[in-house]
């Protein structure tokens, strides 16, 4: 067992930890939303062109990022889209577009959260 590296008080209070985690989440979310600003339109384009392979690639990337951030509702939508994309012969393009639009709405909510957090941080 390694000892002697942390002393009482090194970590800080529970409130400090919560603030640090929130700040980390917002930073990670910022990187994710920057990336998804181009990824979501690329996903929608692939769905519109019925390019299953390309759509799966973009969807996989977006779902992975969402899971890393704990955005489970976004990841659930992404999973539904994955299932739809694997049904190539019975592909429901309209449903797939609707799912991508839901993903875009979730992204807008995440951006709004970030903006509110940054606004509160400045005030």
Secondary structure, 3 states (H helix, E strand, C coil): CCCCCCCCCCCCCHHHHHHHHHHHHHHHHHHHHHHHHHHHHHHHHHHHCCCHHHHHHHHHHHHHHHHHHCCHHHHHHHHHHHHHHCCCCCCCHHHHHHHHHHHHHHHHHHHHHHHHHHHHHHC
